[in-house]
């Protein structure tokens, strides 16, 4: 049986990646492609979702405890959901993965990036995505989108200071600079339709879709 792809969508809060991910899943299903969506923290697993609740709803979580909780959720996510699914031939698209921990906890909260990488390498046995899309949008524009969207559920990460959001964005840029071949860069400052077209054109290449 052919293995499924593991694809991740990365970007700062307010980049629009979740909306685009949902549209991509719908269109892939219309092409009869076996695909599943998931997210981090959390995912299609109760243990992961319980950890998500702790992370998103408790403001007093120590930043190192936060990093370890993300890693704990991730090992459960990888071993109990992602790897079994792709082994069955299902492609999995995840809203965030390891790069988010490096950007948010490493660069955003000034935790040693090497330590973040080490605990997650151990947790996931260095399991990596086949493709990673980065939704590139300046933090001030992303923040405005968050605040004017009445349908968005705002968690404590959405409400981080602009200073931290800037650090996270710079962190992503540093990750990309150090791994230039790893990312598919998406200009997320364009209209939703234009952003979607960029992503869908790449997704079609990945899945070999000819007739759209």
SENUBA-235678 format. One record per residue: residue in one letter; z, y, x of N, C-alpha, C in turn. Coordinates in nm, 4 decimals, padded with zeros to 6 digits. Atoms other than C-alpha are relative to their C-alpha. Layout:
! residues N
A	Z	Y	X	Z	Y	X	Z	Y	X
...
***
This chain:
! residues 212
X	00.0000	-00.1200	00.0839	00.0000	00.0000	00.0000	00.0000	00.1249	00.0873
X	00.0073	-00.1232	-00.0769	-00.0919	00.3447	00.1287	00.1237	00.0851	-00.0233
X	-00.1180	-00.0847	00.0052	00.2071	00.5634	00.2085	-00.0327	00.1352	-00.0625
X	00.0177	-00.1333	00.0553	00.2511	00.8867	00.0143	00.0278	00.1073	00.1038
X	-00.0290	-00.1139	-00.0874	00.2678	01.2300	00.1758	00.1380	00.0561	-00.0308
X	-00.1210	-00.0796	00.0202	00.5901	01.4249	00.2271	-00.0349	00.1433	00.0366
X	00.0409	-00.1399	-00.0163	00.5183	01.7968	00.1811	00.1178	00.0904	-00.0350
X	-00.1089	-00.0930	00.0293	00.7681	02.0824	00.1975	-00.0523	00.1415	-00.0197
X	00.0284	-00.1416	00.0241	00.7540	02.4379	00.0645	00.1201	00.0795	00.0509
X	-00.1055	-00.0799	-00.0600	00.9534	02.6919	00.2651	-00.0246	00.1494	-00.0215
X	00.0112	-00.1449	00.0137	01.0255	03.0626	00.2327	00.1324	00.0593	-00.0427
X	-00.1222	-00.0660	00.0431	01.2913	03.3188	00.1578	00.0109	-00.0037	-00.1517
X	-00.0188	-00.0071	00.1446	01.4398	03.3471	-00.1896	-00.0861	00.1127	-00.0562
X	00.0873	-00.0998	00.0607	01.1996	03.5319	-00.4183	-00.1432	-00.0068	00.0491
X	00.1366	00.0108	-00.0546	00.8874	03.4136	-00.2351	-00.0990	-00.0572	-00.1007
X	00.0882	00.0555	00.1021	00.7508	03.2419	-00.5473	-00.0368	-00.1455	00.0218
X	00.0389	00.1370	-00.0343	00.7327	02.8962	-00.3888	00.0301	-00.1009	-00.1101
X	-00.0365	00.0956	00.1046	00.9106	02.7190	-00.6750	-00.1002	00.0027	-00.1146
X	00.0995	-00.0147	00.1064	00.6714	02.8565	-00.9364	-00.1314	-00.0665	00.0392
X	00.1252	00.0582	-00.0483	00.3711	02.7562	-00.7261	00.0121	-00.1517	00.0104
X	-00.0209	00.1441	-00.0117	00.5182	02.4116	-00.6574	-00.0167	-00.0682	-00.1356
X	00.0103	00.0595	00.1342	00.5505	02.3413	-01.0296	-00.1451	-00.0054	-00.0479
X	00.1413	-00.0014	00.0399	00.1871	02.4426	-01.0877	-00.0805	-00.1033	00.0777
X	00.0697	00.0988	-00.0833	00.0682	02.2253	-00.7983	00.0260	-00.1411	-00.0531
X	-00.0343	00.1322	00.0536	00.2548	01.9229	-00.9371	-00.0803	-00.0284	-00.1264
X	00.0734	00.0171	00.1261	00.0971	01.9742	-01.2797	-00.1469	-00.0282	00.0249
X	00.1429	00.0186	-00.0238	-00.2526	02.0027	-01.1382	-00.0296	-00.1311	00.0726
X	00.0185	00.1298	-00.0661	-00.2132	01.7009	-00.9102	00.0081	-00.1135	-00.1015
X	-00.0120	00.1030	00.1044	-00.0990	01.4963	-01.2092	-00.1246	-00.0052	-00.0877
X	00.1244	-00.0029	00.0765	-00.4099	01.6097	-01.3959	-00.1127	-00.0710	00.0732
X	00.0974	00.0728	-00.0810	-00.6086	01.4574	-01.1091	00.0427	-00.1459	00.0211
X	-00.0496	00.1389	-00.0050	-00.4158	01.1303	-01.1595	00.0535	-00.0383	00.1373
X	-00.0630	00.0269	-00.1295	-00.2387	01.1620	-00.8255	00.1492	-00.0225	-00.0236
X	-00.1404	00.0369	00.0172	00.1014	00.9950	-00.8093	00.0859	00.0893	00.0889
X	-00.0733	-00.1013	-00.0754	00.3321	01.2780	-00.7067	00.1324	00.0297	-00.0689
X	-00.1317	-00.0323	00.0538	00.6946	01.3812	-00.7496	00.0520	00.1266	00.0645
X	-00.0615	-00.1218	-00.0531	00.8793	01.7105	-00.7111	00.1480	-00.0253	00.0261
X	-00.1431	00.0038	-00.0245	01.2248	01.7518	-00.5632	00.0412	00.1322	00.0632
X	-00.0469	-00.1288	-00.0532	01.4404	02.0254	-00.4114	00.1213	-00.0210	00.0881
X	-00.1219	-00.0026	-00.0796	01.7117	02.1085	-00.1625	00.0643	00.1385	-00.0108
X	-00.0877	00.1164	00.0092	01.9986	02.1360	-00.1851	-00.0164	-00.0680	-00.1358
X	00.0142	00.0753	00.1240	01.9998	01.8659	-00.4493	-00.1137	-00.0977	00.0100
X	00.1100	00.0947	00.0025	01.7054	01.6569	-00.5511	00.0200	-00.1006	-00.1111
X	-00.0023	00.1005	00.1063	01.6457	01.3550	-00.7665	00.1097	-00.1040	00.0261
X	-00.1105	00.0889	-00.0350	01.9873	01.2094	-00.6902	00.1313	00.0681	-00.0396
X	-00.1224	-00.0614	00.0513	02.3297	01.2672	-00.8491	00.0906	00.0510	00.1115
X	-00.0854	-00.0436	-00.1103	02.5203	01.2845	-00.5198	-00.0507	00.1330	00.0567
X	00.0602	-00.1230	-00.0528	02.2780	01.5494	-00.3899	00.0224	00.1171	-00.0953
X	-00.0188	-00.1068	00.0981	02.3059	01.7480	-00.7132	00.1461	00.0432	-00.0067
X	-00.1418	-00.0366	-00.0035	02.6864	01.7345	-00.6982	00.0283	00.0911	00.1192
X	-00.0171	-00.0853	-00.1189	02.6736	01.8786	-00.3453	-00.0633	00.1363	-00.0245
X	00.0654	-00.1265	00.0336	02.4297	02.1436	-00.4704	00.0953	00.0899	-00.0803
X	-00.0933	-00.0773	00.0808	02.6869	02.2515	-00.7272	00.1088	00.0645	00.0839
X	-00.1023	-00.0549	-00.0894	02.9491	02.2976	-00.4558	-00.0578	00.1151	00.0817
X	00.0611	-00.0998	-00.0878	02.7115	02.4933	-00.2318	-00.0363	00.1292	-00.0732
X	00.0516	-00.1177	00.0694	02.5703	02.7276	-00.4952	00.1073	00.0767	-00.0768
X	-00.0976	-00.0622	00.0891	02.8869	02.8014	-00.6916	00.1330	00.0361	00.0642
X	-00.1257	-00.0320	-00.0682	03.1588	02.8459	-00.4296	-00.0239	00.1001	00.1126
X	00.0238	-00.1053	-00.0977	03.1599	03.1718	-00.2375	00.0842	-00.0154	00.1261
X	-00.0918	00.0079	-00.1131	03.4441	03.0708	-00.0062	-00.0234	-00.1210	00.0898
X	00.0316	00.1130	-00.0885	03.2715	02.7739	00.1610	-00.0215	00.0515	00.1422
X	00.0165	-00.0367	-00.1405	03.3062	02.8065	00.5388	-00.1436	-00.0281	00.0433
X	00.1415	00.0134	-00.0349	02.9659	02.8489	00.7032	-00.0299	-00.1316	00.0722
X	00.0228	00.1287	-00.0663	03.0113	02.5361	00.9169	00.0098	-00.1145	-00.1005
X	-00.0088	00.0987	00.1078	03.1233	02.3343	00.6156	-00.1283	00.0022	-00.0825
X	00.1257	-00.0162	00.0736	02.8170	02.4732	00.4371	-00.1132	-00.0755	00.0703
X	00.1056	00.0667	-00.0768	02.5890	02.3468	00.7147	00.0129	-00.1516	-00.0070
X	-00.0230	00.1442	00.0057	02.7480	02.0020	00.7097	-00.0281	-00.0550	-00.1397
X	00.0297	00.0432	00.1369	02.7204	01.9822	00.3298	-00.1508	-00.0090	-00.0229
X	00.1460	00.0074	00.0093	02.3498	02.0613	00.3504	-00.0517	-00.1270	00.0685
X	00.0439	00.1197	-00.0731	02.3080	01.7848	00.6092	00.0381	-00.1268	-00.0757
X	-00.0439	00.1169	00.0771	02.5097	01.5399	00.3955	-00.0912	-00.0228	-00.1200
X	00.0917	00.0106	00.1132	02.2937	01.6148	00.0926	-00.1360	-00.0492	00.0460
X	00.1340	00.0340	-00.0498	01.9805	01.5794	00.3042	-00.0112	-00.1474	00.0369
X	00.0091	00.1417	-00.0371	02.0625	01.2332	00.4407	-00.0044	-00.0868	-00.1253
X	00.0054	00.0724	00.1267	02.1280	01.1112	00.0871	-00.1374	00.0139	-00.0642
X	00.1299	-00.0319	00.0580	01.8075	01.2776	-00.0305	-00.1114	-00.0804	00.0669
X	00.1046	00.0705	-00.0760	01.5927	01.1264	00.2442	00.0079	-00.1506	-00.0213
X	-00.0143	00.1455	00.0027	01.7341	00.7742	00.2343	-00.0071	-00.0610	-00.1391
X	-00.0066	00.0550	00.1354	01.7812	00.7327	-00.1392	-00.1150	00.0425	-00.0901
X	00.1082	-00.0440	00.0881	01.4832	00.9211	-00.2742	-00.1345	00.0161	00.0717
X	00.1292	-00.0351	-00.0591	01.2150	01.0566	-00.0402	-00.0675	-00.1208	00.0650
X	00.0612	00.1138	-00.0694	01.1558	00.7544	00.1847	-00.0382	-00.1124	-00.0966
X	00.0425	00.1029	00.0972	01.1625	00.5018	-00.1035	-00.1245	00.0399	-00.0785
X	00.1151	-00.0446	00.0782	00.9147	00.7138	-00.2996	-00.1291	-00.0067	00.0803
X	00.1252	-00.0014	-00.0768	00.6598	00.7643	-00.0216	-00.0379	-00.1416	00.0432
X	00.0291	00.1404	-00.0322	00.6929	00.3947	00.0682	-00.0707	-00.0702	-00.1151
X	00.0651	00.0543	00.1193	00.5819	00.3188	-00.2889	-00.1380	00.0611	-00.0242
X	00.1295	-00.0657	00.0167	00.2738	00.5375	-00.2422	00.0055	00.1290	-00.0784
X	-00.0160	-00.1261	00.0727	00.4171	00.8393	-00.4257	00.0124	00.1142	00.1012
X	-00.0152	-00.1173	-00.0851	00.3674	01.1778	-00.2586	00.1126	00.0874	-00.0545
X	-00.1158	-00.0799	00.0388	00.6792	01.3944	-00.2631	-00.0174	00.1421	00.0530
X	00.0022	-00.1411	-00.0403	00.6755	01.7748	-00.2592	00.1401	00.0563	-00.0221
X	-00.1378	-00.0484	00.0067	01.0146	01.9280	-00.1816	00.0069	00.1515	00.0148
X	-00.0306	-00.1425	-00.0068	01.1270	02.2834	-00.2498	00.1152	00.0157	00.0992
X	-00.0881	-00.0145	-00.1151	01.2964	02.3361	00.0905	00.0292	-00.1343	00.0669
X	-00.0420	00.1152	-00.0813	01.3983	02.0994	00.3707	00.0706	00.0566	00.1226
X	-00.0781	-00.0352	-00.1196	01.5386	02.1247	00.7243	-00.0225	00.1429	00.0467
X	00.0265	-00.1356	-00.0491	01.3666	02.4541	00.8119	00.0880	00.1035	-00.0711
X	-00.0880	-00.0921	00.0721	01.5782	02.6226	00.5429	00.1376	00.0061	00.0640
X	-00.1310	00.0009	-00.0656	01.8990	02.5135	00.7171	-00.0039	00.0787	00.1305
X	00.0120	-00.0732	-00.1267	01.7756	02.6474	01.0487	-00.0085	00.1494	-00.0258
X	00.0181	-00.1428	00.0291	01.6688	02.9790	00.8945	00.1243	00.0631	-00.0615
X	-00.1117	-00.0597	00.0740	01.9629	03.0361	00.6590	00.1337	-00.0126	00.0728
X	-00.1295	00.0168	-00.0658	02.2591	02.8857	00.8418	-00.0077	00.0343	00.1490
X	00.0142	-00.0299	-00.1421	02.1265	02.9133	01.1965	-00.0170	00.1484	00.0272
X	00.0300	-00.1411	-00.0278	01.9665	03.2561	01.2066	00.0736	00.0941	-00.0953
X	-00.0625	-00.0903	00.0969	02.1103	03.4046	00.8869	00.1492	00.0144	00.0181
X	-00.1463	-00.0041	-00.0119	02.4739	03.3147	00.9578	00.0482	-00.0214	00.1428
X	-00.0329	-00.0012	-00.1424	02.4605	03.3078	01.3366	00.0716	-00.1277	00.0460
X	-00.0481	00.1292	-00.0484	02.5321	02.9368	01.3826	-00.1007	-00.0517	00.1013
X	00.0877	00.0497	-00.1065	02.3928	02.7717	01.6943	-00.1123	-00.0865	-00.0583
X	00.1161	00.0688	00.0569	02.0409	02.6598	01.5997	-00.0105	-00.1419	00.0542
X	00.0069	00.1340	-00.0596	02.0561	02.3661	01.8393	00.0949	-00.0955	-00.0720
X	-00.0974	00.0834	00.0723	02.3681	02.2365	01.6592	-00.0541	-00.0380	-00.1376
X	00.0602	00.0275	00.1311	02.1936	02.2681	01.3202	-00.1060	-00.1095	00.0136
X	00.1055	00.0992	-00.0216	01.8986	02.0714	01.4574	00.0586	-00.1367	00.0328
X	-00.0592	00.1275	-00.0417	02.1219	01.8050	01.6122	00.0632	-00.0736	-00.1174
X	-00.0659	00.0701	00.1109	02.3288	01.7314	01.2998	-00.1028	-00.0490	-00.1020
X	00.1023	00.0417	00.0956	02.0146	01.7149	01.0889	-00.0906	-00.1079	00.0571
X	00.0759	00.1087	-00.0632	01.8249	01.4988	01.3394	00.0745	-00.1313	-00.0164
X	-00.0826	00.1191	00.0199	02.1152	01.2557	01.3199	-00.0023	-00.0421	-00.1469
X	-00.0088	00.0304	00.1435	02.1366	01.2807	00.9391	-00.1283	-00.0619	-00.0541
X	00.1286	00.0442	00.0563	01.7663	01.2204	00.8772	-00.0755	-00.0971	00.0902
X	00.0688	00.0840	-00.0994	01.6833	01.0053	01.1806	-00.1345	00.0627	00.0379
X	00.1164	-00.0804	-00.0393	01.4317	01.2826	01.2668	-00.1187	-00.0191	-00.0940
X	00.1058	00.0124	00.1005	01.2351	01.2242	00.9474	-00.0575	00.1378	-00.0298
X	00.0636	-00.1312	00.0101	00.9816	01.5080	00.9215	-00.1107	00.0009	-00.1055
X	00.1103	-00.0107	00.0971	00.7313	01.6380	00.6640	-00.1352	-00.0212	00.0667
X	00.1381	00.0067	-00.0477	00.3613	01.5691	00.6967	-00.0624	00.1386	00.0031
X	00.0528	-00.1365	00.0100	00.2837	01.9278	00.5927	00.1103	00.0927	-00.0502
X	-00.0963	-00.1005	00.0453	00.4944	02.2418	00.5528	-00.0726	00.1305	-00.0300
X	00.0552	-00.1289	00.0413	00.3813	02.5491	00.3577	00.1091	00.1061	00.0142
X	-00.0949	-00.1118	-00.0088	00.5515	02.8775	00.4455	-00.0530	00.1175	-00.0815
X	00.0357	-00.1111	00.0881	00.5425	03.1489	00.1778	00.0533	00.1288	00.0625
X	-00.0363	-00.1167	-00.0813	00.5410	03.4689	00.3794	00.0049	00.1268	-00.0861
X	-00.0181	-00.1232	00.0766	00.6847	03.7747	00.2024	00.1167	00.0766	00.0605
X	-00.1071	-00.0813	-00.0574	00.8948	04.0628	00.3327	00.1224	-00.0028	-00.0926
X	-00.1221	00.0155	00.0804	01.2580	04.0396	00.2182	00.0206	00.1069	-00.1065
X	-00.0213	-00.1053	00.1010	01.2631	04.3762	00.0396	-00.0875	-00.0212	-00.1224
X	00.0897	00.0283	00.1133	00.9653	04.2768	-00.1755	00.0516	-00.1211	-00.0776
X	-00.0531	00.1199	00.0640	01.1148	03.9331	-00.2438	00.1234	00.0328	-00.0839
X	-00.1218	-00.0350	00.0714	01.4461	04.0877	-00.3460	-00.0302	00.0741	-00.1302
X	00.0400	-00.0712	00.1217	01.2765	04.3196	-00.5951	-00.0482	-00.0978	-00.1061
X	00.0480	00.1015	00.0944	01.1065	04.0185	-00.7531	00.1159	-00.0736	-00.0654
X	-00.1166	00.0704	00.0536	01.4399	03.8419	-00.7916	00.0695	00.0830	-00.1064
X	-00.0780	-00.0857	00.0877	01.6066	04.1374	-00.9564	-00.0711	00.0331	-00.1316
X	00.0719	-00.0351	00.1234	01.3302	04.2061	-01.2104	-00.0402	-00.1220	-00.0822
X	00.0350	00.1222	00.0724	01.2881	03.8428	-01.3161	00.1168	-00.0432	-00.0878
X	-00.1130	00.0324	00.0881	01.5109	03.7884	-01.6232	00.0197	-00.1492	-00.0203
X	-00.0071	00.1447	00.0227	01.4359	03.4150	-01.6344	00.0523	-00.0771	00.1205
X	-00.0430	00.0686	-00.1216	01.5512	03.3398	-01.2822	00.1516	-00.0191	00.0001
X	-00.1423	00.0286	-00.0171	01.8879	03.1701	-01.2356	00.0411	00.0452	00.1393
X	-00.0375	-00.0574	-00.1302	02.0504	03.3746	-00.9592	00.1262	-00.0670	00.0531
X	-00.1166	00.0603	-00.0630	02.2827	03.1906	-00.7212	00.0472	00.0877	00.1155
X	-00.0592	-00.0862	-00.1030	02.4932	03.3200	-00.4343	-00.0927	00.0248	00.1178
X	00.0947	-00.0222	-00.1091	02.2094	03.2784	-00.1834	-00.0997	00.1097	-00.0363
X	00.0874	-00.1081	00.0456	01.9859	03.5037	-00.3939	00.0642	00.1366	00.0213
X	-00.0722	-00.1270	-00.0021	02.2552	03.7699	-00.3782	00.0548	00.0351	00.1382
X	-00.0409	-00.0340	-00.1358	02.3073	03.7677	-00.0014	-00.0469	00.1422	00.0337
X	00.0346	-00.1363	-00.0390	02.2945	04.1109	00.1652	-00.1410	00.0061	00.0583
X	00.1333	-00.0175	-00.0566	01.9601	04.2522	00.2733	00.0007	-00.0263	00.1503
X	-00.0107	00.0268	-00.1437	02.0831	04.2283	00.6315	-00.0176	-00.1494	00.0286
X	00.0132	00.1450	-00.0195	02.1184	03.8498	00.6015	-00.1399	-00.0471	-00.0366
X	00.1363	00.0375	00.0387	01.7872	03.8207	00.4173	-00.0994	00.0315	00.1111
X	00.0877	-00.0373	-00.1123	01.6201	04.0023	00.7064	00.0159	-00.0981	00.1160
X	-00.0239	00.0959	-00.1072	01.7836	03.7672	00.9568	-00.0650	-00.1348	-00.0313
X	00.0625	00.1263	00.0414	01.6644	03.4664	00.7579	-00.1510	00.0058	00.0193
X	00.1447	-00.0169	-00.0134	01.3101	03.6011	00.7480	-00.0421	-00.0030	00.1477
X	00.0292	00.0014	-00.1433	01.3139	03.6682	01.1230	00.0180	-00.1403	00.0578
X	-00.0214	00.1375	-00.0435	01.4510	03.3169	01.1681	-00.1198	-00.0880	-00.0295
X	00.1208	00.0761	00.0342	01.1583	03.1662	00.9842	-00.1142	00.0346	00.0953
X	00.1079	-00.0429	-00.0895	00.9215	03.3710	01.1981	00.0174	-00.0605	00.1395
X	-00.0270	00.0595	-00.1310	01.0913	03.2396	01.5124	-00.0323	-00.1497	-00.0020
X	00.0312	00.1427	00.0137	01.0649	02.8805	01.3869	-00.1515	-00.0213	00.0066
X	00.1462	00.0114	00.0025	00.6933	02.9333	01.3204	-00.0591	00.0265	00.1383
X	00.0491	-00.0315	-00.1347	00.6396	03.0914	01.6624	00.0193	-00.1177	00.0948
X	-00.0301	00.1141	-00.0866	00.8000	02.7886	01.8264	-00.0728	-00.1275	-00.0407
X	00.0710	00.1185	00.0510	00.6025	02.5411	01.6111	-00.1282	00.0442	-00.0718
X	00.1154	-00.0628	00.0661	00.2668	02.7112	01.5441	-00.0912	-00.0965	-00.0746
X	00.0901	00.0967	00.0639	00.0821	02.3929	01.4466	00.0636	-00.0705	-00.1204
X	-00.0730	00.0725	00.1040	00.3451	02.2750	01.2010	-00.0218	00.0593	-00.1389
X	-00.0037	-00.0696	00.1282	00.3038	02.5357	00.9262	-00.1381	00.0367	-00.0536
X	00.1130	-00.0576	00.0721	00.0431	02.6275	00.6679	00.0499	00.1321	-00.0571
X	-00.0517	-00.1315	00.0369	00.0930	03.0010	00.6254	-00.0676	00.0524	-00.1262
X	00.0473	-00.0520	00.1277	00.0605	03.1516	00.2784	00.0451	00.1447	-00.0155
X	-00.0353	-00.1403	00.0263	00.0477	03.5256	00.2065	00.0574	00.0078	-00.1411
X	-00.0670	00.0032	00.1294	00.3050	03.5372	-00.0734	00.0191	00.1383	-00.0606
X	-00.0120	-00.1346	00.0554	00.2818	03.9137	-00.1251	-00.1133	00.0324	-00.0969
X	00.1120	-00.0196	00.0915	-00.0399	03.8752	-00.3257	00.0417	-00.0369	-00.1423
X	-00.0291	00.0371	00.1382	-00.0611	03.8135	-00.6998	00.0248	-00.1502	-00.0093
X	-00.0314	00.1420	00.0176	00.0606	03.4783	-00.8341	-00.1263	-00.0854	00.0030
X	00.1253	00.0760	00.0020	-00.2977	03.3655	-00.8971	-00.0602	-00.0134	00.1402
X	00.0560	00.0033	-00.1357	-00.4072	03.4574	-00.5453	00.0822	-00.0905	00.0911
X	-00.0865	00.0880	-00.0796	-00.1068	03.2831	-00.3909	-00.0290	-00.1459	-00.0349
X	00.0260	00.1370	00.0427	-00.1725	02.9730	-00.5970	-00.1324	-00.0515	00.0563
X	00.1304	00.0425	-00.0521	-00.5378	02.9630	-00.4893	00.0099	-00.0390	00.1476
X	-00.0176	00.0340	-00.1413	-00.4361	02.9692	-00.1224	00.0613	-00.1397	00.0162
X	-00.0710	00.1273	-00.0107	-00.1983	02.6786	-00.1751	-00.0871	-00.1150	-00.0503
X	00.0788	00.1077	00.0599	-00.4271	02.4751	-00.4015	-00.1186	-00.0390	00.0876
X	00.1119	00.0313	-00.0897	-00.7204	02.5020	-00.1589	00.0453	-00.0942	00.1118
X	-00.0525	00.0871	-00.1071	-00.5016	02.3440	00.1130	00.0421	-00.1362	-00.0558
X	-00.0419	00.1251	00.0629	-00.3579	02.0848	-00.1248	-00.1211	-00.0891	-00.0275
X	00.1226	00.0766	00.0243	-00.7112	01.9782	-00.2202	-00.0477	-00.0678	00.1274
X	00.0395	00.0589	-00.1280	-00.7896	01.9213	00.1470	00.0898	-00.1190	00.0343
X	-00.0944	00.1051	-00.0336	-00.4752	01.7142	00.1965	-00.0267	-00.1269	-00.0806
X	00.0158	00.1147	00.0885	-00.5420	01.4896	-00.1037	-00.1461	-00.0432	-00.0188
X	00.1415	00.0375	00.0100	-00.9199	01.4805	-00.0670	-00.0581	00.0212	-00.1376
X	00.0500	-00.0305	00.1340	-00.9835	01.6372	-00.4054	-00.1308	00.0773	00.0136
X	00.1319	-00.0640	-00.0095	-01.3522	01.7271	-00.4416	-00.0315	00.0790	-00.1261
X	00.0277	-00.0680	00.1275	-01.3947	01.8117	-00.8097	00.1262	00.0626	-00.0531
X	-00.1186	-00.0712	00.0448	-01.1509	02.0770	-00.9255	-00.0199	00.0421	-00.1455
***
